[in-house]
């Protein structure tokens, strides 16, 4: 189901081929910019989370934040898809 939602975001039925290509190009550009931003920020910072404190590179925090945002986006898409499926039945 996750693959279906991910594919649905890029490849919508009836969408022109140019639109599909444009979405893929934009996705690649955003991914590349995120990767460049992450790679350029390698300094050590002190991270605190509740009682846990550690000195970690910013790159690690950025990767965790990007991954967390991606997972949250998938979960929201799944919730919306399940509501739409329930309302159709």
Secondary structure, DSSP 4 states (H G I P E B T S, - for coil): -HHHHHHHHHS-TT--HHHHHHHHHHHHHHHHHHHHHHHH---EEEEEETTEEEEEEHHHHHHHHHHHHHHHHHHHHHHHHHHHHHHH-
